[in-house]
C-alpha cells in the first residue's frame, strides 16, 4: 500500500509540473493556482516519504532549487500573459532574482561556518569546557537551510497570484516585500553567527587540552575501531564490546577513526576520541597504553599497529566458521583472543600463519544476558527466530540462505502455525539485489499473514505502546551522549559522565524490551530491523533458531536451545558437519526445507530432541567452560598481557640506558 501511495504522489508531482506551463500559456489562473498548490504540497510529502526518489530527481538535474525556479518562471509567464503592468513584472523579476542571489550568499556563509567549526577530533566523556567553542547556530538558521530559504518565495507567489485574481497590485508588492525583507534578514543574521565562529580554537589548542585530559586519565587499554564504509549497520562490531571493556581492571579508552561511527556508538562512561586523520592520531597522548584491542580487520588498523610499545590483540566481532574468524591477516597481531577451543583449532587449520602460543581462549563475556533453555517459558505458539547472515563481500564468502531458500523457508514455516521473528543481518542487500529482493518478499509474506492473525488488537496494542517506547528511546539516546548538534557542538557539550547512569541505562533497556514484546502479542510475527530489540533479546524470545554459518549461531549455542543450520547446497550431512564446527549440535535443513516438520518436533515435543547432549558438548568447545566466567578469563588475559607489555617496556628502557655509556666511550675513543 505504501508503495502504491508513493507512486501516486510521484505521478501527481509530474502532472502538476507538466500542467504549470500549460495553464500559464492558456492562461488559466485557477488551474495555475491548483497546480502550484499541488506541486508545493506533494514536493514536501515526497521529501519525507520517498527521499530516494527525490535523490533520483537531483541526479537528473531536477533538484529542489530547479523545481522552485521552474515554478517562479511559470508564474512570471502567467502574469505576462494576463497583462500585468510592466512595473509589477520588473519588480517581481528583480525580487525573485534577488531572492536567489540571497540564497547563494546564505549558502556560501553557511558553508564557511561549517568549515570553521570542523575540529581535528571529536570526544565524548572528556570535559573540554575550557575550550572556547561557540554554540552551533540555531537550528532555524543552520539545519535544512536551503529548504527554508526556497520557501521564502511563498509570500511573493501568494501576493502575485492574489493580485492577478483581484486585479489590484498592492498584495503583489506586499508579498514581494516580505520575500526580499526576510531573505535579507536571514543573511544578515547568519553573518552575525559567522562572526562568532571566527573565535574557534586552533588545532594545537584542541590537542593540548585533549592530551591534558588523557594524561590525567592515563588510559591503559584501547578499544580501536575503523571501517571504510561506516554506518549504523557496522557499529554492532564495536558496541558489543563496550560493556565488557567497562569491566576490565585496566583503564580503557575508545578510539574511533570515522566520524559517522561516533554518532552510532552505544552508551558508555569510557572516554571516546574520534580521530579521522592518521597524523592527528599520532598526536594523542597514549604513552601509558599497554594493550590495543581490535574488533575488526581494517586498513586503518596499521596506523595504530605501528605503536611498538603496546601489545595488539585481535578480538573480532563474533566467533563463527566464516573466513573472517580465521584470517591470515591476524598474524600482524601479538595475540588473537577467541571464545573457546573451536577458535584455536580454526586458526591452527590456517597452516604456517598463526602460532598456537598467540591464541588465547577468553570466552564470550557479552553472552551473559542470554537465558538458558531451562529458564525459557514457551508461549501458545512455537517462536522461530530466522536470522540469516548477509551475502558477504564476495561470492566465495556468501553463506546467506536468503537467496537460495529464504522465501521457501518462510512459506513452509507459515504452514506450520508458528510465530516467526525475522531478524536479517544489518548489511542484507548491500551487495546483492537478489538478497534484497528475497528480504522484501519475506517481509511482505509476514505482513500479509499478520493481517490474517487478528490485526486490529495487535495494531491497537502496538500503537498504545509507541509513545512510551519513543520516550524511553529518547532517554537512551540522551544517556548515550547523542546530541543533535554538529561535531563541534558534541565536543562543546562533552562532560565526564556519572557512572551511575549505567543502572538507569540497563533499567530503561529492560523496560523498552518488556513493553515491545508485550505490545506485539503472543501470535504476531515480528520483523526486527533496528538496534532494538537487541539480538540477544530475540534469542530469549525464541524456542528455536534457524540461521546460517555465522557468529549468531555460536552465540545462540550459549542458550542450549535447539537450532538449525541451513544447508543450501545440500551437502551430505557428514561433509557439512566436518566443514563447519557449529554444525556439531545443529539440525541441518535442506534447500527445499523437507526436514522442517521433523525438526520442529524438537520444540513441540522436547523429550524427542536427540541433539541435547551434542549441544552441551558443543557449547564448551565453542564458548569455553562456564567456570571461571568469560569475564574473569577476559580480564585475566588483559592483565597478563598488560604486565608482559610493561615488563618488556622496562627491559627495553634498561637496555637503552646501558647502551648510552658504551656509545659515549666509543665516541671519545676510549672504548
C-alpha positions in Angstrom: 0.0 0.0 0.0 2.8 2.4 0.9 4.5 1.9 -2.5 1.2 2.5 -4.3 0.7 5.8 -2.4 4.3 6.8 -3.2 3.8 6.1 -6.9 0.6 8.1 -6.9 2.4 11.0 -5.3 5.2 10.8 -7.9 2.6 10.8 -10.7 0.8 13.8 -9.1 4.1 15.8 -8.9 4.8 15.1 -12.5 1.3 16.1 -13.6 1.4 19.2 -11.5 4.7 20.4 -13.0 3.6 19.5 -16.5 0.4 21.5 -16.0 2.2 24.7 -14.9 3.3 25.8 -18.4 0.0 24.8 -19.9 -2.0 26.9 -17.5 0.5 29.8 -17.7 0.2 30.0 -21.5 -3.6 29.5 -21.9 -3.8 31.4 -19.4 -5.9 29.7 -16.8 -5.4 31.4 -13.4 -7.3 29.0 -11.2 -5.7 26.0 -13.0 -2.3 27.5 -12.3 -3.2 28.1 -8.6 -4.3 24.5 -8.2 -1.1 23.1 -10.0 1.1 25.4 -7.8 -0.6 24.2 -4.6 -0.2 20.5 -5.7 3.5 20.9 -6.6 4.3 22.6 -3.3 2.4 20.1 -1.2 3.5 16.9 -3.0 7.1 18.0 -3.1 7.2 18.3 0.7 5.4 15.0 1.2 7.8 13.2 -1.1 10.8 14.5 0.8 9.5 12.7 3.9 8.0 9.6 2.3 10.3 8.9 -0.7 13.7 10.6 -0.2 15.3 8.1 -2.6 13.0 9.3 -5.5 13.9 12.9 -4.6 17.6 12.0 -4.9 17.0 10.5 -8.3 15.4 13.7 -9.4 18.5 15.6 -8.3 20.7 13.2 -10.3 18.7 14.2 -13.3 19.4 17.9 -12.5 15.8 18.4 -11.3 16.7 19.2 -7.8 14.6 21.2 -5.4 16.2 24.6 -6.5 15.4 23.8 -10.1 11.8 22.9 -9.3 11.3 26.1 -7.4 12.9 28.1 -10.2 10.6 26.5 -12.8 7.5 27.4 -10.7 8.7 31.0 -10.4 9.4 31.3 -14.2 5.9 29.9 -15.0 4.4 32.4 -12.6 6.0 35.3 -14.4 4.9 33.9 -17.7 1.3 33.7 -16.4 1.5 37.3 -15.1 2.8 38.4 -18.5 0.0 36.6 -20.4 -2.6 38.2 -18.1 -1.3 41.7 -19.0 0.1 42.5 -15.6 1.7 46.1 -15.5 5.3 46.2 -16.6 6.4 47.8 -13.4 4.9 44.8 -11.5 6.7 42.3 -13.8 10.0 44.1 -13.5 9.7 44.4 -9.7 8.8 40.7 -9.4 11.7 39.7 -11.6 14.1 41.8 -9.5 12.8 40.3 -6.3 12.9 36.7 -7.4 16.5 37.3 -8.8 17.5 38.9 -5.5 15.9 36.1 -3.6 18.1 33.5 -5.5 21.1 35.7 -5.0 20.4 35.9 -1.3 20.2 32.1 -1.2 23.6 31.8 -2.9 25.1 34.2 -0.4 23.5 32.4 2.5 24.7 29.0 1.3 28.3 30.4 1.0 28.2 31.8 4.5 26.7 28.5 5.8 29.5 26.5 4.2 32.1 28.9 5.7 30.6 28.4 9.2 30.6 24.6 8.7 34.3 24.7 7.6 35.3 26.9 10.6 33.5 24.5 13.0 35.4 21.4 11.8 37.7 20.1 14.6 40.5 17.6 14.2 38.8 15.2 16.6 35.6 14.6 18.5 35.3 13.4 22.0 32.8 12.0 24.5 33.2 11.6 28.2 36.1 14.1 28.4 35.5 17.6 29.8 36.6 20.1 27.2 34.6 23.0 28.6 37.9 25.0 28.8 38.0 25.3 25.0 36.3 28.4 23.7 34.0 26.7 21.3 30.9 28.8 20.4 27.5 27.4 20.2 26.2 25.9 17.0 23.9 28.4 15.2 20.3 27.9 16.0 18.6 25.0 14.1 16.3 27.5 12.4 19.3 29.0 10.6 21.6 26.1 10.4 19.6 22.9 9.6 17.9 22.3 6.2 18.7 25.9 5.4 18.1 25.6 1.6 14.7 24.1 2.2 13.7 27.0 4.3 15.2 29.7 2.1 13.5 28.3 -1.0 10.1 28.6 0.7 10.6 32.3 1.3 9.2 32.7 -2.2 5.8 31.7 -0.9 4.8 35.3 0.2 5.8 36.6 -3.3 3.9 33.9 -5.1 0.8 34.2 -3.0 0.8 38.0 -3.3 1.2 38.0 -7.1 -1.5 35.3 -7.5 -3.8 37.3 -5.2 -3.2 40.4 -7.3 -3.9 38.6 -10.5 -7.2 37.3 -9.0 -8.4 40.7 -7.6 -6.9 43.0 -10.3 -5.3 45.2 -7.6 -1.5 45.2 -7.2 -1.0 46.1 -3.5 -0.9 42.4 -2.5 1.8 41.7 -5.1 4.1 44.5 -3.7 3.4 43.4 -0.2 4.3 39.7 -0.9 7.4 40.7 -2.8 8.5 43.0 0.1 8.1 40.2 2.6 10.1 37.8 0.5 13.0 40.2 -0.1 12.9 41.5 3.5 13.0 38.1 5.2 15.7 36.9 2.8 18.0 39.9 3.6 17.3 39.5 7.4 18.2 35.8 7.2 21.5 36.5 5.5 22.4 39.3 8.0 21.5 37.1 10.9 23.8 34.3 9.6 26.6 36.7 9.1 26.4 37.5 12.8 26.8 33.8 13.5 29.9 33.7 11.3 31.5 36.4 13.4 31.1 34.1 16.4 32.7 31.1 14.8 35.8 33.1 13.9 36.8 32.6 17.5 37.0 28.8 17.2 40.1 27.3 19.0 43.1 26.4 16.9 44.0 22.7 16.3 47.1 22.9 18.6 44.9 24.3 21.4 42.4 21.4 20.9 45.1 18.7 21.1 46.8 20.4 24.1 43.5 20.2 26.1 42.6 16.6 25.0 46.1 15.4 25.8 46.0 17.1 29.2 42.8 15.2 29.9 44.3 11.9 28.6 47.5 12.5 30.7 45.4 12.8 33.8 43.3 9.8 33.0 46.3 7.6 31.8 44.5 5.0 29.7 46.0 1.5 29.7 43.9 -0.3 27.1 42.4 1.0 23.8 39.4 -0.4 22.0 40.2 0.7 18.5 37.6 0.6 15.6 37.7 1.6 12.0 35.7 0.6 9.0 35.9 2.0 5.4 32.1 2.3 4.9 31.0 3.0 8.5 27.3 3.4 9.1 24.9 2.3 11.9 25.0 -1.2 10.2 28.6 -1.8 11.2 28.6 -0.4 14.7 27.5 -3.7 16.3 31.1 -4.8 15.9 32.4 -2.3 18.5 29.2 -1.8 20.5 29.2 -5.5 21.5 32.4 -5.0 23.4 31.7 -1.8 25.4 30.2 -3.4 28.5 33.0 -5.9 28.6 35.7 -3.3 28.3 34.0 -1.3 31.1 34.5 -4.2 33.5 38.3 -4.5 33.0 40.7 -3.7 35.8 42.7 -1.6 33.3 41.7 2.0 32.4 40.0 1.9 29.0 39.7 4.4 26.2 37.9 4.0 22.8 39.4 5.3 19.6 37.3 5.6 16.5 38.5 6.7 13.1 35.4 7.7 11.2 33.0 10.5 12.2 29.9 8.5 11.3 30.8 5.8 13.8 30.9 8.3 16.6 27.2 9.1 16.3 26.2 5.4 16.4 28.3 4.5 19.4 26.4 2.9 22.4 26.2 4.4 25.9 29.5 4.2 27.8 31.3 6.1 30.5 34.6 5.3 28.8 36.4 8.3 27.3 35.9 8.2 23.5 38.1 10.0 20.9 37.3 10.0 17.2 40.4 10.9 15.1 39.9 10.7 11.3 43.4 11.6 10.3 46.4 9.3 10.9 48.7 12.3 11.6 46.3 13.5 14.2 46.1 10.0 15.8 49.9 10.2 16.3 49.5 13.4 18.3 47.4 11.8 21.1 48.9 11.2 24.5 48.8 7.4 24.8 52.1 6.7 26.5 50.5 4.6 29.2 48.6 2.3 26.8 49.7 -1.3 27.2 47.0 -3.1 25.0 45.1 -2.3 21.9 42.0 -4.4 21.1 40.7 -4.6 17.5 37.2 -5.8 16.8 37.8 -5.9 13.0 40.4 -6.1 10.3 40.5 -2.7 8.7 43.1 -0.8 6.6 43.4 2.0 9.2 44.5 -0.5 11.8 48.1 -0.1 10.6 48.0 3.5 12.0 47.7 2.0 15.5 49.7 -1.1 14.9 52.8 1.0 14.5 52.8 1.8 18.2 55.5 -0.7 19.1 55.3 -0.1 22.9 51.8 -1.6 23.1 50.5 -5.2 22.6 48.0 -5.6 19.8 45.1 -8.1 20.1 42.5 -9.1 17.6 39.2 -9.8 19.4 36.9 -9.9 16.4 33.2 -9.3 16.4 31.9 -12.8 16.8 33.1 -16.4 16.6 32.0 -18.3 13.5 33.1 -20.7 10.8 33.4 -17.9 8.3 36.8 -17.0 6.8 36.9 -13.8 8.8 37.2 -15.8 12.0 40.5 -17.4 10.8 42.1 -14.8 8.6 45.8 -15.0 7.9 45.9 -11.2 8.3 45.5 -11.8 12.0 49.2 -12.7 12.0 50.1 -9.0 12.4 48.7 -9.0 16.0 50.6 -10.1 19.1 47.7 -12.2 20.3 44.3 -13.4 19.0 41.6 -13.9 21.6 39.0 -16.5 20.7 36.0 -17.7 22.6 36.9 -21.4 23.0 38.8 -24.4 21.7 37.0 -24.2 18.4 38.5 -20.8 17.7 42.0 -22.1 18.4 41.5 -25.2 16.2 40.1 -22.9 13.4 43.3 -20.9 13.4 45.5 -24.0 13.5 43.9 -25.1 10.2 45.4 -22.0 8.6 48.8 -23.5 8.1 52.1 -21.6 8.8 50.1 -18.5 9.7 49.3 -18.3 13.4 51.3 -19.8 16.2 49.4 -21.7 18.9 51.0 -19.5 21.6 49.5 -16.4 20.1 45.9 -17.7 20.6 44.2 -17.1 24.0 40.8 -18.5 24.9 38.8 -15.9 26.7 35.1 -16.9 26.2 32.4 -14.5 25.1 31.6 -12.1 28.0 28.8 -10.5 26.0 26.6 -13.6 26.3 25.6 -13.2 29.9 22.1 -11.7 29.0 21.2 -14.9 27.1 18.8 -17.1 29.2 19.3 -20.8 29.3 16.8 -23.3 27.7 15.8 -24.5 31.2 14.7 -20.9 32.1 12.6 -20.4 29.0 8.8 -20.2 29.2 7.1 -21.3 26.0 4.2 -19.3 24.6 1.0 -20.5 22.9 2.8 -20.9 19.6 6.4 -22.0 18.9 8.6 -19.0 18.3 11.0 -19.5 15.4 13.8 -16.9 15.1 15.0 -16.7 11.5 18.3 -14.7 11.5 20.1 -15.2 8.2 23.5 -13.8 7.6 24.2 -11.4 4.7 25.7 -12.1 1.3 29.3 -11.3 2.3 31.9 -9.2 0.4 32.3 -11.9 -2.3 30.6 -15.0 -3.6 33.4 -17.1 -2.0 32.2 -15.9 1.4 28.5 -16.0 0.7 26.7 -18.1 3.4 23.3 -16.5 3.3 20.2 -18.7 2.9 18.1 -15.8 1.9 18.8 -16.1 -1.9 18.5 -19.9 -2.4 15.9 -20.8 0.2 14.8 -17.9 2.4 11.4 -17.4 0.8 10.7 -21.2 0.6 11.6 -21.5 4.3 9.2 -18.7 5.4 6.3 -20.1 3.3 6.7 -23.5 4.9 7.0 -22.1 8.4 3.8 -20.2 7.9 2.1 -23.5 7.0 3.4 -25.0 10.3 1.4 -22.5 12.5 4.4 -20.9 14.3 5.3 -17.4 15.3 8.2 -16.0 13.3 10.7 -13.4 14.4 12.7 -12.4 11.4 15.9 -10.6 12.0 18.1 -10.2 8.9 21.8 -9.2 9.1 22.0 -5.3 9.1 24.0 -5.5 5.8 21.5 -7.6 4.0 21.1 -6.5 0.4 24.1 -4.2 0.4 25.9 -6.2 -2.3 23.2 -8.5 -3.8 20.0 -7.4 -5.4 18.7 -11.0 -5.1 19.2 -10.9 -1.3 17.4 -7.6 -1.1 14.5 -8.9 -3.2 14.2 -12.0 -1.0 14.3 -9.9 2.1 11.4 -7.7 0.7 9.4 -10.8 -0.2 9.8 -12.3 3.3 8.7 -9.1 4.9 5.6 -9.0 2.7 4.7 -12.6 3.5 4.9 -11.9 7.2 2.9 -8.7 6.9 0.2 -10.5 5.0 0.0 -13.3 7.5 -0.2 -10.8 10.3 -3.2 -9.3 8.6 -4.9 -12.7 8.9 -4.0 -13.1 12.6 -6.4 -10.7 14.4 -4.6 -7.5 13.2 -6.9 -5.0 15.0 -6.0 -6.0 18.5 -2.2 -6.2 17.7 -2.2 -2.8 16.0 -4.1 -1.2 18.9 -1.6 -2.5 21.4 1.4 -1.5 19.3 0.0 2.0 18.8 -0.7 2.4 22.5 2.9 1.3 23.4 4.6 3.6 20.8 4.7 6.9 22.8 6.3 5.2 25.8 8.8 3.3 23.6 9.7 6.6 21.9 10.1 8.3 25.2 12.4 5.6 26.5 14.4 5.6 23.3 14.9 9.3 23.6 16.2 9.0 27.1 18.5 6.1 26.0 19.9 8.4 23.2 20.4 11.1 25.8 22.3 8.8 28.1 24.4 7.6 25.2 25.5 11.2 24.6 23.9 11.5 21.2 23.3 15.2 20.7 21.6 16.8 17.7 24.4 19.2 17.0 27.5 19.1 14.8 30.9 17.7 15.9 32.0 20.9 17.4 28.8 21.0 19.5 29.4 17.4 20.6 32.9 18.5 21.9 31.4 21.6 23.5 28.8 19.6 25.4 31.2 16.7 26.3 31.5 16.1 30.1 32.8 13.3 32.3 29.7 11.2 32.9 28.2 9.9 36.1 28.8 6.2 36.1 25.5 5.7 38.0 23.9 6.3 34.6 24.7 2.7 33.7 22.0 1.5 36.1 19.4 3.7 34.5 20.5 2.6 31.1 20.0 -1.0 31.9 16.6 -0.4 33.6 15.4 1.6 30.6 16.6 -1.0 28.1 14.8 -3.7 30.1 11.6 -1.6 30.2 11.8 -1.0 26.4 12.1 -4.7 25.6 9.3 -5.6 28.0 6.9 -3.1 26.5 7.9 -4.0 23.0 7.3 -7.7 23.3 4.1 -7.3 25.4 2.7 -4.9 22.8 3.4 -7.4 20.0 1.1 -10.1 21.4 1.7 -13.8 21.5 0.9 -14.8 17.9 2.1 -11.9 15.7 5.2 -12.2 13.5 7.9 -9.6 14.0 10.4 -8.1 11.6 13.4 -6.7 13.5 15.5 -4.2 11.6 16.7 -1.7 14.2 19.2 -1.9 17.0 16.4 -2.5 19.4 15.2 -5.1 20.2 18.7 -6.5 20.7 19.7 -9.8 19.1 20.1 -11.5 22.5 16.6 -10.4 23.5 15.3 -12.1 20.3 17.2 -15.2 21.5 15.3 -15.1 24.7 12.0 -14.9 22.9 12.8 -17.8 20.6 12.1 -21.5 21.1 14.4 -22.4 18.1 16.8 -20.6 15.8 17.2 -21.0 12.1 20.3 -19.4 10.8 23.4 -19.7 8.5 27.1 -20.2 9.1 27.7 -17.1 11.2 28.6 -15.9 14.7 24.8 -15.7 15.5 24.8 -19.5 15.8 27.8 -19.6 18.0 26.2 -17.1 20.4 22.9 -18.9 20.4 24.6 -22.1 21.4 25.0 -20.4 24.9 21.3 -20.9 25.4 21.4 -24.6 24.8 18.1 -24.3 22.8 17.6 -26.2 19.6 18.9 -24.6 16.5 19.0 -25.2 12.8 21.8 -24.6 10.2 20.7 -24.1 6.6 22.4 -26.4 4.2 21.5 -24.6 1.0 24.0 -26.6 -1.2 22.5 -29.9 0.1 25.9 -31.3 1.1 25.8 -34.7 2.8 25.3 -34.3 6.5 28.7 -35.7 7.4 30.5 -33.3 5.0 28.6 -30.3 6.3 29.4 -31.2 9.9 33.0 -31.8 9.1 33.3 -28.4 7.4 31.5 -26.3 10.0 32.2 -26.6 13.7 28.9 -25.1 14.8 27.0 -27.8 13.0 28.0 -30.2 15.7 24.8 -29.6 17.7 22.6 -28.4 14.9 19.7 -29.8 12.9 20.5 -29.5 9.2 17.9 -28.1 6.9 17.9 -29.0 3.2 17.3 -26.4 0.5 13.7 -27.5 -0.1 13.0 -27.5 3.7 11.6 -31.0 3.6 13.0 -31.7 7.0 11.3 -28.8 8.6 8.3 -30.6 10.2 10.5 -33.2 11.8 12.9 -30.5 13.1 10.0 -28.5 14.7 9.1 -31.6 16.7 12.1 -30.8 18.9 10.2 -27.8 20.1 6.7 -29.2 20.2 7.9 -32.4 21.9 11.2 -31.5 23.7 11.6 -35.0 25.1 12.2 -36.2 21.5 15.1 -33.8 20.9 18.1 -36.0 20.2 20.6 -33.1 19.9 20.6 -32.1 23.6 23.9 -33.8 24.6 25.6 -32.6 21.4 24.6 -29.0 22.1 26.1 -29.3 25.6 29.4 -30.6 24.3 29.5 -28.0 21.5 28.8 -25.1 23.9 32.0 -25.8 25.9 34.0 -26.5 22.7 32.9 -23.2 21.0 32.5 -20.9 24.0 34.7 -22.4 26.7 33.9 -23.6 30.2 31.3 -21.9 32.4 33.9 -21.5 35.2 35.8 -19.3 35.5 33.3 -17.0 33.8 34.1 -15.4 30.5 34.5 -12.0 32.0 37.0 -13.4 34.5 39.0 -15.1 31.7 38.9 -12.0 29.6 40.1 -9.7 32.4 42.9 -12.1 33.3 44.1 -12.2 29.7 44.1 -8.4 29.6 46.0 -8.1 32.9 48.6 -10.8 31.9 49.3 -9.1 28.5 49.5 -5.7 30.1 52.0 -7.0 32.6 54.0 -8.5 29.8 54.0 -5.2 27.9 55.1 -3.3 30.9 57.9 -5.8 31.6 59.2 -5.7 28.0 59.0 -1.9 28.1 61.1 -1.8 31.3 63.6 -4.2 29.8 63.9 -2.0 26.7 64.4 1.1 28.8 67.2 -0.6 30.8 68.9 -1.8 27.6 68.7 1.8 26.2 70.3 3.3 29.4 73.1 0.7 29.4 73.8 1.4 25.7 74.4 5.1 26.4 77.7 4.8 28.3 79.1 2.4 25.7 78.2 4.7 22.9 79.9 7.7 24.7 83.1 5.7 25.2 83.2 4.8 21.5 82.8 8.4 20.6 85.7 9.5 22.8 87.9 6.8 21.5 88.3 5.1 24.9 86.1 2.1 24.2 
